[in-house]
Amino acid sequence: MSDEERPQPRPGVLSIEAYVPGKSAAPGAARVFKLSANETPLGPSPRAIEAYRGAAEHLHDYPEGTARKLREAIGRNFGLDPARIVCGAGSDDLLNLLAQAYLAPGDEAIYTAHGFRIYPIFTLAAGGKPVLAAEKNYTADVDSILAKVTDRTRIVFLANPNNPTGTYMPFDEVKRLHRALSPKVLLVLDAAYAEYVRRNDYESGIELVATTNNTVMTRTFSKIHGLAALRLGWMYGPAHVVDAVNRIRGPFNVNTPAMLAGIASMEDAGHLETSRAHNAHWLPWLTEEIGKLGLQVTPSVANFLLIHFPKTTGRTSKAADAFLTSRGLILREVSSYDLPDALRLTIGTEEANRLVVAALTEFMGSKA
């Protein structure tokens, strides 16, 4: 059968490079430590697990289509109006809905050089044009973003903190960016790692959403809440944006076990604080210990580190990746983010963190 005799996707779809997740297996290794997906090493709250199991007797029932109880729980937790919250199958689901709702063919969406690679994919899928803005020191830069704004710009995607660099834009700079944008441009603040940030000059975006008509903030339960397998996220936005997204989202886009687990997780403040404390301890420790090896580590405020392998060391990131994988330590290769000489390391358990440092020490001391 020829190509002309079968259904064809619309022009441009087959030119999109699909998102490729990090590897999750290390063939031949006796034990595997997956440090490639920014998953929490402490797992979900026991309360979330109990709530998830409790949903098993009701799997024949459709979910409540508006995720009302979950939105109300989020509203209580953050002091927000539940009517201005939309829940989705992960924040990815919501980012895609925003692109579908606000991008027409030929419209432009800006993202930064090392920003989350799902942004250009969703832009292209909506028929839009992704526009890349340069960064400075692996950090999103307001002036670089504004230099790319045209009369076709409809969305600016800003991951704050950013993945995979771990850097962030201070809130004053986010506000400066917003002030310079047209009221018709939607500023999307992707705050997937907000819970890990311990900087006084950081704000996830709640204040800006509450006081403007063209800002949206997205959040996820996949990271600090440890519910990545359930695909659960939420969005806080102006009423008119919420209305537009609700018109095109799937009627049951969040499943019941995920909703119940999400509610229970938010109610377990102790587990969340333990996760924050674990990260606050091991993030600087890993940064310092890896830096001692002659490797460059980008300062991070999230639950991962970007490790650079300078050519002067005679050791490549590709060789390091193979060496670590052979020992069951799986890191994230990030050449697709235009970072061919780097690996991203998720903060793991104490055992995993110490094993990574030991393995990197061995690797850096081995013969080239």
C-alpha positions in Angstrom: 0.0 0.0 0.0 1.4 3.4 -1.0 1.5 6.4 1.3 -1.3 8.0 -0.7 -3.7 5.1 0.1 -3.6 5.5 3.9 -4.6 8.2 6.4 -2.0 10.9 6.6 -1.2 13.1 9.6 -1.5 16.8 9.0 1.6 18.5 7.6 4.4 18.9 10.2 3.4 16.1 12.6 6.0 13.6 11.3 8.7 16.3 11.5 8.3 16.6 15.3 11.0 14.8 17.2 9.3 12.8 19.9 10.3 13.3 23.5 12.7 10.6 24.6 12.7 9.8 28.4 15.9 8.8 30.2 16.9 5.2 30.4 15.7 3.1 33.3 17.7 -0.1 33.0 21.3 -1.2 33.5 21.7 -4.7 32.0 24.1 -6.9 33.9 24.2 -4.7 37.0 23.4 -6.6 40.3 21.5 -3.6 41.7 20.1 -0.6 39.9 19.7 3.0 41.2 17.6 5.0 38.9 18.8 8.6 39.2 17.6 9.8 35.8 14.0 10.9 36.2 14.1 13.3 39.2 11.9 10.9 41.2 11.9 11.3 45.0 14.1 8.8 46.7 11.6 8.6 49.7 8.6 7.5 47.7 5.0 8.7 48.3 3.4 9.3 51.6 2.1 6.2 53.3 -1.3 8.0 53.4 -1.2 8.4 49.7 -0.6 4.7 49.2 -3.4 3.8 51.6 -5.8 6.2 49.7 -4.8 4.7 46.4 -5.5 1.2 47.6 -8.8 2.3 49.0 -10.0 3.2 45.5 -9.7 -0.4 44.3 -13.3 -1.2 45.2 -14.6 1.5 42.9 -12.6 1.1 39.7 -15.9 0.5 37.8 -17.0 4.1 38.5 -16.1 7.0 36.4 -14.1 9.7 38.1 -15.8 12.9 39.2 -15.3 14.9 36.1 -14.2 18.3 37.6 -11.8 16.9 40.2 -13.7 19.0 42.7 -12.4 17.4 45.9 -8.8 17.6 44.7 -9.2 21.2 43.6 -10.7 22.1 47.0 -7.8 20.4 48.8 -5.3 22.3 46.6 -7.2 25.5 47.4 -7.1 24.9 51.1 -3.4 24.0 51.0 -2.4 27.1 49.0 -5.1 29.6 49.9 -6.5 29.6 46.3 -10.0 29.7 44.8 -10.7 26.2 43.6 -12.7 27.6 40.7 -9.4 28.9 39.2 -7.7 25.5 39.4 -7.7 22.9 36.7 -6.3 19.4 37.3 -4.8 17.2 34.7 -2.9 13.9 34.0 0.4 15.4 35.0 1.3 19.0 34.3 2.3 17.9 30.8 -1.4 17.4 30.1 -2.1 21.0 31.1 0.8 22.4 29.2 -0.5 20.7 26.1 -4.0 22.0 26.7 -2.7 25.5 27.0 -0.9 25.2 23.7 -4.0 23.8 22.0 -6.1 26.5 23.4 -3.9 29.5 22.6 -1.8 28.7 19.6 -3.1 28.9 16.0 -1.0 27.9 13.0 1.9 30.3 12.6 1.6 31.6 16.2 4.9 31.6 18.2 5.7 30.3 21.6 9.0 31.2 23.3 11.0 28.8 25.4 14.6 29.0 26.7 17.7 27.3 25.3 17.9 24.5 27.9 14.2 24.5 28.8 11.9 21.5 29.1 11.8 19.9 25.6 8.1 19.2 25.8 7.4 22.9 25.1 8.5 22.9 21.5 6.8 19.5 20.9 3.4 20.8 22.2 3.9 24.1 20.2 4.5 22.2 17.0 1.6 19.8 17.7 -0.7 22.8 17.9 0.6 24.2 14.6 2.7 26.9 16.2 6.3 27.9 15.8 8.7 27.3 18.8 11.1 30.1 19.3 14.3 29.5 21.3 15.7 32.3 23.6 19.3 32.2 24.8 20.2 31.7 28.4 23.0 33.1 30.5 25.0 30.8 32.7 22.4 28.1 32.1 19.7 30.4 33.5 16.7 31.9 31.7 17.3 35.5 30.9 14.6 38.2 30.7 16.3 40.3 28.0 17.0 37.3 25.8 13.4 36.3 26.0 12.1 39.8 25.3 14.4 40.0 22.3 12.5 37.1 20.7 9.0 38.6 21.2 7.2 39.5 18.0 3.6 40.4 17.1 3.1 36.6 16.6 4.1 35.7 20.1 1.2 34.1 22.0 2.9 32.1 24.8 6.1 32.3 26.8 7.0 29.0 28.5 9.2 29.5 31.6 10.3 26.5 33.7 11.2 28.0 37.1 13.2 26.2 38.4 14.4 24.9 35.1 14.9 21.3 34.2 17.6 20.0 33.4 19.8 22.9 34.7 18.4 23.3 38.2 18.7 27.1 37.9 15.9 29.6 38.6 14.8 33.1 37.8 14.2 35.4 40.9 10.7 36.7 41.3 11.7 40.3 40.6 12.9 39.2 37.2 9.8 37.2 36.5 7.7 40.3 37.3 10.0 42.4 35.0 9.4 39.9 32.2 5.7 40.0 32.7 5.6 43.8 32.7 7.3 43.9 29.3 4.9 41.4 27.7 1.8 42.4 25.9 -1.4 41.7 27.8 -2.3 39.3 24.9 0.7 37.1 25.6 0.2 34.2 28.0 3.1 33.7 30.5 3.2 30.1 31.6 5.2 29.4 34.7 6.0 25.8 35.0 6.9 25.3 38.7 7.2 21.5 38.9 10.1 21.8 41.3 8.9 24.7 43.4 8.6 22.7 46.7 12.4 22.1 46.7 13.4 25.8 46.4 14.8 27.5 49.6 15.6 30.9 48.3 14.0 34.1 49.6 13.9 35.7 46.2 11.9 32.8 44.6 8.1 32.7 44.1 6.3 29.9 42.2 3.9 32.3 40.5 0.9 32.3 42.7 1.1 36.0 43.4 1.5 36.9 39.7 -1.4 34.7 38.7 -3.6 36.2 41.4 -2.9 39.8 40.3 -2.8 39.6 36.5 -4.9 38.3 33.6 -2.3 36.7 31.4 -0.2 34.4 33.8 -0.7 30.7 34.5 1.2 28.5 36.9 1.4 24.7 36.6 2.4 22.3 39.3 2.9 18.5 39.6 2.5 15.7 42.1 5.2 13.7 40.3 8.2 15.1 42.1 8.2 15.8 45.8 4.8 14.0 46.2 6.2 10.8 44.6 3.1 10.1 42.5 4.7 10.1 39.1 3.1 6.8 38.1 -0.4 8.2 38.7 0.1 11.2 36.3 -1.3 14.1 38.3 -0.9 17.8 38.0 -2.7 21.1 38.4 -2.9 24.6 37.0 -3.8 27.9 38.6 -4.9 30.6 36.3 -7.3 33.5 35.5 -10.9 32.6 35.2 -11.0 33.1 31.5 -8.0 30.8 30.9 -9.5 28.2 33.2 -12.7 28.4 31.2 -10.9 27.9 27.9 -8.9 24.9 29.1 -12.0 23.3 30.6 -13.7 23.5 27.2 -11.1 21.3 25.5 -9.8 19.0 28.3 -11.0 15.4 28.4 -14.1 15.0 30.6 -12.3 12.4 32.9 -8.7 13.4 32.4 -7.8 12.6 36.1 -8.4 9.2 37.5 -10.0 8.6 40.9 -7.0 6.8 42.5 -4.7 9.7 41.5 -7.1 12.2 43.0 -7.5 10.4 46.3 -3.7 9.9 46.6 -3.1 13.5 45.8 -5.4 14.7 48.5 -3.9 12.4 51.0 -0.4 13.4 50.1 -1.0 17.1 50.6 -2.5 16.3 54.0 0.8 14.6 55.1 2.9 17.7 55.8 5.4 15.7 57.7 6.3 13.5 54.8 6.7 16.5 52.5 9.0 18.2 55.0 11.1 15.1 55.4 11.5 15.0 51.6 12.6 18.7 51.6 15.0 18.2 54.4 16.6 15.1 52.7 17.1 17.2 49.5 18.4 20.2 51.4 21.1 18.0 53.0 22.3 16.0 50.0 22.1 18.7 47.3 25.0 20.7 48.7 26.9 17.6 49.7 26.8 16.2 46.2 27.6 19.5 44.7 30.7 19.9 46.8 31.9 16.3 46.5 31.5 16.1 42.8 33.1 19.5 42.4 36.2 18.2 44.2 36.8 15.8 41.3 37.4 18.5 38.8 33.9 18.4 37.4 31.7 21.5 37.1 28.3 21.4 38.8 25.7 24.0 37.9 24.3 25.5 41.1 20.8 23.9 41.6 17.8 24.7 43.7 15.9 21.6 42.7 16.3 17.9 43.4 18.9 17.2 40.7 22.3 18.4 39.6 23.7 19.1 36.1 27.3 17.7 36.0 29.6 19.0 33.3 32.6 17.1 32.0 35.1 19.7 30.7 37.3 18.6 27.9 40.3 19.5 30.0 39.6 16.5 32.2 40.1 14.1 29.4 36.8 12.4 30.5 33.6 12.6 28.5 30.1 12.5 29.7 29.4 9.6 27.3 32.2 7.5 28.9 31.0 8.5 32.4 27.5 7.5 31.5 28.6 4.0 30.4 30.9 3.6 33.4 28.2 4.5 35.9 25.5 2.4 34.1 27.8 -0.6 34.3 27.7 -0.2 38.1 23.9 0.1 38.2 23.9 3.9 38.5 21.6 5.4 35.9 21.9 9.2 35.2 20.2 11.2 32.5 22.0 11.9 29.3 21.1 15.4 28.1 22.5 15.9 24.6 18.9 16.5 23.4 19.0 19.7 25.5 22.1 20.9 23.7 24.2 19.8 26.6 26.4 17.1 25.0 29.1 17.2 27.7 26.8 16.9 30.7 24.8 14.4 32.8 21.9 15.1 35.1 21.9 13.4 38.5 18.8 13.1 40.6 19.3 13.4 44.4 18.9 9.8 45.6 19.0 7.9 48.8 22.1 8.2 51.0 23.4 4.9 49.6 22.9 6.0 46.0 24.4 9.4 46.6 27.6 7.9 48.1 27.8 5.3 45.4 27.7 7.9 42.7 30.5 9.9 44.3 32.6 6.8 44.7 32.0 5.7 41.2 32.8 9.1 39.7 36.0 9.3 41.8 37.0 5.9 40.4 36.1 7.1 36.9 38.0 10.3 37.1 41.1 8.5 38.5 41.1 5.8 35.9 43.3 5.8 32.8 41.9 7.6 29.9 
